[in-house]
Amino acid sequence: MRFPVLALCLAACAAPATAQQPPRQPGLGERTQSPEALFREMSAETPEQEMARLVAAANAYPLGTIENPVRVGGPEGERAYLARLTCQDGTPLRIGTRSEAGQGAFGAIANAYAVSCGGTTRRIVFDMYHAEHAENRAPSGFAIRP
């Protein structure tokens, strides 16, 4: 008689603890989704194809804007590009302060420099995460030395 009473007491004590457990999460190695469904959600583009698509879309905007930043490799690339940049008439330009410009067309945080030619000051935006690219074009109103 003692055993059924003891078992009943243990069951009554354990019931509230099991009722309050959170829903079961998938364990390590358990599938939450089939591989086929996972691949359908992924892009079929290679990184090179994605970059070509982004560059083509950016080229619809003026070079040096947030929509089409000048692509360079690091802060050194920004400075090297600015060293080659001149005013349209070939005179040296004045380079102002560097500031953050927000998210650029390629998904990275872009930087901007205030650049003056004569009495006009413009902002030129750079994306410094393109070490493999050497920009040889100048934004409108400027010229670039080779």
Disulfide bonds with the S-S distance in Angstrom:
Cys87-Cys117 2.19
